[in-house]
């Protein structure tokens, strides 16, 4: 029998209460990725977090991880963490729904590489964004992980520059930023919920989609998508979040344990994502996908087509200062 989200969370809360005798503190952490750490960035990050916290605290702090959407989708998890129904969560795009400024990290072609993104997120800008989102949401960002660079696939033709996307129907997430981005590049954005994507691709409702290489490979999109373009239009970020009322109720020593474990967890998530991307790229080629890597000049065309429309939309959603700050931070990091 499938349990409702409300009932599941009630059972989790009851479990937390009954385990007080076994541990001084019990943390509940939910995410939507698979549990197996070798195939899951969030699975790897949260497993490392759990093991480090429990070991360093000598068992005083217990971390119960609920993977694979057991406690709901990402939007549900964010809300549950805000309300204190769960202690922690690790999410990606859904965080921008409650802290709009986090969407600046998804400006198309913002980050030229993953190391530049890490430099920005772990530096002054990432700290400022974390503090701002804490004030807006009551959720503290303990660490930034990675969901990877998103790339286009399609079943019709190779895509090396924006003109090649003209007229293609591309599935996008149900987020305005992605609709504006794809529309600006000449394709027809089609928002479709994730569970419906395989069917939409196989039946021709859409010609293509966009996702990180690891997702494209793990979902075997090569079975109905012939062409992959490594344009890396958006760098996806994971946010490891904790309810701040809970966090501030802990002792300095326990907060230090959680902080240290979170930093390692974020790094672990990034490492697994990088590994799965490299492994996935090899697998996609072996399974017959034709892979196009745009030149620097072609990438500049993608950026010139996509950025202005997205920035115009984004400036209507958030204070433009956040856009200016992240762009300036990227420039400094890229020149180091």
C-alpha positions as CSV (number, residue, x, y, z in Angstrom):
1,X,0.0,0.0,0.0
2,X,1.4,3.4,-1.0
3,X,1.6,5.8,2.0
4,X,0.6,9.4,1.6
5,X,3.3,12.0,2.1
6,X,1.6,13.3,5.2
7,X,1.4,9.8,6.8
8,X,4.9,9.0,5.8
9,X,6.2,12.2,7.4
10,X,4.2,11.5,10.6
11,X,5.8,8.1,10.8
12,X,9.2,9.6,10.3
13,X,8.5,12.1,13.1
14,X,7.3,9.3,15.4
15,X,10.4,7.3,14.6
16,X,12.5,10.3,15.5
17,X,10.7,10.6,18.9
18,X,11.1,6.9,19.7
19,X,14.8,6.9,18.9
20,X,15.8,9.6,21.4
21,X,16.9,7.0,23.8
22,X,19.3,5.5,21.2
23,X,20.8,8.8,20.2
24,X,20.8,12.3,21.8
25,X,19.9,13.8,18.4
26,X,18.3,12.3,15.3
27,X,18.4,14.0,12.0
28,X,16.1,13.1,9.1
29,X,17.4,13.8,5.6
30,X,15.4,13.3,2.4
31,X,16.4,13.5,-1.3
32,X,15.0,12.2,-4.6
33,X,18.1,10.4,-6.0
34,X,18.8,6.7,-5.8
35,X,20.4,5.4,-2.6
36,X,23.3,3.6,-4.3
37,X,26.3,5.9,-3.9
38,X,28.2,4.8,-6.9
39,X,25.3,5.8,-9.2
40,X,24.0,8.8,-7.3
41,X,25.5,12.2,-6.5
42,X,23.0,12.9,-3.7
43,X,23.2,9.2,-2.6
44,X,27.0,9.5,-2.2
45,X,26.9,12.9,-0.5
46,X,24.2,12.0,2.0
47,X,25.9,8.6,2.8
48,X,29.2,10.3,3.5
49,X,27.4,13.0,5.6
50,X,25.6,10.3,7.7
51,X,28.8,8.2,8.3
52,X,30.9,11.2,9.2
53,X,28.4,12.7,11.6
54,X,27.6,9.5,13.4
55,X,31.3,8.6,13.7
56,X,32.5,12.0,14.9
57,X,29.7,12.3,17.4
58,X,30.4,8.8,18.8
59,X,26.8,7.9,17.9
60,X,25.2,10.8,19.8
61,X,23.9,12.1,16.5
62,X,22.0,9.7,14.3
63,X,21.2,10.6,10.6
64,X,18.4,8.7,9.0
65,X,18.5,9.1,5.2
66,X,15.3,8.7,3.1
67,X,16.4,8.5,-0.6
68,X,14.5,8.1,-3.9
69,X,11.7,10.5,-3.2
70,X,10.4,8.4,-0.2
71,X,9.3,11.7,1.5
72,X,8.1,13.4,-1.7
73,X,9.5,15.4,-4.6
74,X,12.0,18.2,-4.2
75,X,9.3,20.9,-3.7
76,X,7.7,18.7,-0.9
77,X,11.1,18.2,0.7
78,X,11.9,21.9,0.8
79,X,8.6,22.6,2.4
80,X,8.9,19.8,4.9
81,X,12.4,21.1,5.9
82,X,11.0,24.6,6.3
83,X,8.2,23.3,8.5
84,X,10.5,21.2,10.6
85,X,8.8,17.9,9.6
86,X,12.2,16.7,8.4
87,X,15.6,18.1,9.6
88,X,17.4,18.3,6.3
89,X,17.2,17.8,2.5
90,X,19.4,17.9,-0.6
91,X,17.7,19.4,-3.6
92,X,18.6,21.2,-6.8
93,X,16.3,23.5,-8.9
94,X,13.4,23.4,-6.4
95,X,15.3,25.7,-4.0
96,X,14.9,28.6,-6.4
97,X,11.2,28.4,-5.9
98,X,11.5,29.6,-2.3
99,X,14.7,31.7,-2.8
100,X,14.4,33.2,-6.2
101,X,17.9,34.6,-6.1
102,X,19.3,31.0,-6.3
103,X,18.1,31.1,-9.9
104,X,21.0,33.3,-10.9
105,X,23.2,30.2,-10.8
106,X,21.2,28.9,-13.8
107,X,22.0,31.8,-16.1
108,X,22.8,30.0,-19.4
109,X,26.5,29.7,-20.2
110,X,27.4,31.4,-16.9
111,X,30.1,29.0,-15.8
112,X,32.9,28.1,-18.3
113,X,33.9,25.0,-16.3
114,X,33.0,23.1,-13.1
115,X,36.2,24.3,-11.2
116,X,35.1,27.9,-11.9
117,X,31.6,27.1,-10.5
118,X,33.2,25.5,-7.4
119,X,35.3,28.6,-6.8
120,X,32.3,30.9,-7.0
121,X,30.0,28.7,-4.9
122,X,32.6,28.1,-2.2
123,X,33.8,31.7,-2.1
124,X,32.3,35.1,-1.2
125,X,29.4,34.9,-3.6
126,X,28.2,31.5,-2.4
127,X,28.4,32.6,1.2
128,X,26.4,35.7,0.5
129,X,23.8,33.7,-1.4
130,X,23.6,31.2,1.4
131,X,23.0,34.0,4.0
132,X,20.4,35.7,1.9
133,X,18.5,32.4,1.2
134,X,18.7,31.6,4.9
135,X,16.9,34.9,5.7
136,X,14.3,34.2,3.0
137,X,13.6,30.6,3.8
138,X,14.8,29.6,7.3
139,X,17.0,26.9,5.6
140,X,20.7,27.1,6.0
141,X,22.9,26.0,3.1
142,X,25.5,23.7,4.6
143,X,27.3,23.0,1.3
144,X,26.9,23.2,-2.4
145,X,27.0,20.0,-4.5
146,X,26.6,19.5,-8.2
147,X,24.0,18.1,-10.6
148,X,26.2,18.8,-13.7
149,X,26.2,20.7,-16.9
150,X,23.0,20.3,-18.9
151,X,23.2,19.4,-22.7
152,X,20.8,19.1,-25.6
153,X,19.8,15.8,-27.2
154,X,17.5,15.3,-30.2
155,X,16.3,12.7,-32.7
156,X,16.5,14.8,-35.8
157,X,19.9,16.3,-36.6
158,X,23.3,17.3,-35.2
159,X,23.2,20.6,-33.4
160,X,26.4,22.7,-33.4
161,X,25.0,26.2,-33.0
162,X,21.7,27.9,-32.2
163,X,20.5,27.9,-35.9
164,X,20.5,24.1,-35.8
165,X,17.9,24.1,-33.1
166,X,15.4,26.1,-35.2
167,X,12.0,24.5,-35.1
168,X,12.9,21.5,-32.9
169,X,10.5,20.8,-30.0
170,X,12.6,20.5,-26.9
171,X,11.3,19.2,-23.6
172,X,12.2,21.5,-20.7
173,X,11.5,21.6,-17.0
174,X,8.4,23.4,-15.9
175,X,10.4,26.5,-15.1
176,X,10.1,29.9,-16.9
177,X,13.9,30.3,-17.1
178,X,14.3,27.2,-19.3
179,X,11.3,28.2,-21.4
180,X,12.9,31.6,-22.1
181,X,16.3,30.1,-22.8
182,X,15.1,27.5,-25.4
183,X,12.8,29.9,-27.1
184,X,15.6,32.5,-27.5
185,X,17.7,29.8,-29.3
186,X,15.0,29.2,-31.9
187,X,13.6,25.9,-30.6
188,X,10.1,25.3,-29.4
189,X,10.2,24.8,-25.5
190,X,7.7,22.2,-24.3
191,X,7.4,22.0,-20.5
192,X,6.8,18.3,-19.5
193,X,6.9,16.7,-16.1
194,X,9.9,14.4,-15.6
195,X,7.9,11.1,-15.4
196,X,6.4,11.7,-18.8
197,X,9.6,12.5,-20.6
198,X,10.5,9.0,-22.0
199,X,7.0,8.6,-23.4
200,X,7.1,12.1,-25.0
201,X,10.4,11.3,-26.6
202,X,9.4,7.8,-27.9
203,X,6.1,9.0,-29.3
204,X,7.5,12.2,-31.0
205,X,5.6,14.6,-28.8
206,X,9.0,16.3,-28.6
207,X,12.1,16.0,-30.7
208,X,14.6,16.4,-27.9
209,X,15.4,17.3,-24.3
210,X,18.2,18.7,-22.1
211,X,19.9,17.1,-19.1
212,X,23.3,16.3,-17.7
213,X,25.2,13.5,-19.5
214,X,24.8,11.2,-16.4
215,X,21.0,11.5,-16.5
216,X,20.9,11.0,-20.3
217,X,23.0,7.8,-19.9
218,X,21.3,6.4,-16.8
219,X,17.9,6.8,-18.5
220,X,19.1,5.2,-21.7
221,X,18.0,8.1,-23.8
222,X,20.3,6.8,-26.5
223,X,17.6,4.3,-27.4
224,X,15.4,7.1,-28.9
225,X,17.8,10.1,-29.2
226,X,20.5,10.0,-31.8
227,X,22.3,13.3,-31.3
228,X,24.0,14.9,-28.3
229,X,25.4,18.4,-28.1
230,X,27.9,19.1,-25.4
231,X,27.0,22.8,-25.0
232,X,26.8,22.8,-21.2
233,X,24.1,25.5,-21.2
234,X,23.3,25.4,-17.5
235,X,25.4,24.3,-14.6
236,X,23.1,22.6,-12.0
237,X,23.8,23.0,-8.3
238,X,22.7,20.8,-5.4
239,X,22.0,22.5,-2.1
240,X,22.5,20.6,1.2
241,X,20.0,22.3,3.5
242,X,19.1,22.1,7.2
243,X,16.3,23.7,9.2
244,X,18.0,26.7,10.9
245,X,15.9,26.5,14.1
246,X,17.2,23.0,14.6
247,X,20.8,24.0,13.6
248,X,21.0,26.9,16.0
249,X,19.6,24.8,18.8
250,X,22.7,22.5,18.6
251,X,25.8,23.0,20.6
252,X,28.9,24.6,19.1
253,X,30.6,21.3,19.0
254,X,27.7,19.5,17.2
255,X,27.4,22.3,14.7
256,X,31.1,22.0,14.0
257,X,30.7,18.2,13.3
258,X,27.8,18.9,10.9
259,X,29.6,21.7,9.2
260,X,32.7,19.6,8.5
261,X,30.7,16.6,7.3
262,X,28.6,18.8,5.0
263,X,31.7,20.2,3.3
264,X,33.0,16.7,2.6
265,X,29.5,15.7,1.4
266,X,29.3,18.5,-1.1
267,X,32.7,17.6,-2.4
268,X,31.8,13.9,-2.6
269,X,28.6,14.7,-4.6
270,X,30.7,16.8,-7.1
271,X,33.2,14.0,-7.5
272,X,30.6,11.3,-8.2
273,X,28.8,13.6,-10.7
274,X,32.1,14.2,-12.5
275,X,32.8,10.5,-12.6
276,X,29.3,9.6,-13.8
277,X,29.5,12.3,-16.5
278,X,32.8,11.0,-17.9
279,X,31.6,7.4,-17.7
280,X,28.3,8.4,-19.3
281,X,29.9,10.1,-22.2
282,X,31.8,7.0,-23.1
283,X,28.7,4.9,-22.7
284,X,26.6,7.2,-24.9
285,X,29.2,7.0,-27.7
286,X,29.4,3.2,-27.4
287,X,25.6,3.1,-27.7
288,X,25.6,5.0,-31.0
289,X,24.9,8.6,-30.1
290,X,26.5,11.1,-32.4
291,X,28.3,13.6,-30.1
292,X,28.9,17.2,-31.2
293,X,31.3,19.4,-29.2
294,X,30.8,23.1,-30.2
295,X,33.8,25.2,-30.8
296,X,34.5,28.3,-28.7
297,X,33.0,30.5,-31.5
298,X,29.9,28.3,-31.6
299,X,29.5,28.4,-27.8
300,X,29.7,32.2,-28.0
301,X,26.7,32.1,-30.5
302,X,24.8,30.0,-28.0
303,X,25.5,32.4,-25.2
304,X,24.7,35.5,-27.3
305,X,21.3,33.9,-28.3
306,X,20.3,32.6,-24.9
307,X,21.6,35.0,-22.2
308,X,19.9,38.3,-23.1
309,X,16.4,36.9,-23.0
310,X,17.0,35.0,-19.8
311,X,18.6,38.0,-18.1
312,X,15.7,40.2,-19.1
313,X,13.3,37.7,-17.5
314,X,15.4,37.2,-14.5
315,X,15.8,41.0,-13.8
316,X,12.0,41.0,-13.5
317,X,12.2,38.3,-10.8
318,X,15.2,39.3,-8.6
319,X,17.3,42.3,-7.7
320,X,19.7,42.8,-10.6
321,X,22.5,43.2,-8.1
322,X,22.6,39.4,-7.7
323,X,23.0,39.0,-11.4
324,X,25.9,41.5,-11.5
325,X,27.5,39.9,-8.5
326,X,27.5,36.4,-9.8
327,X,28.8,37.5,-13.2
328,X,31.6,39.5,-11.6
329,X,32.5,36.5,-9.4
330,X,32.7,34.2,-12.4
331,X,35.0,36.6,-14.2
332,X,37.4,36.8,-11.2
333,X,37.3,33.0,-10.8
334,X,37.8,32.3,-14.5
335,X,40.9,34.6,-14.6
336,X,42.7,33.0,-11.6
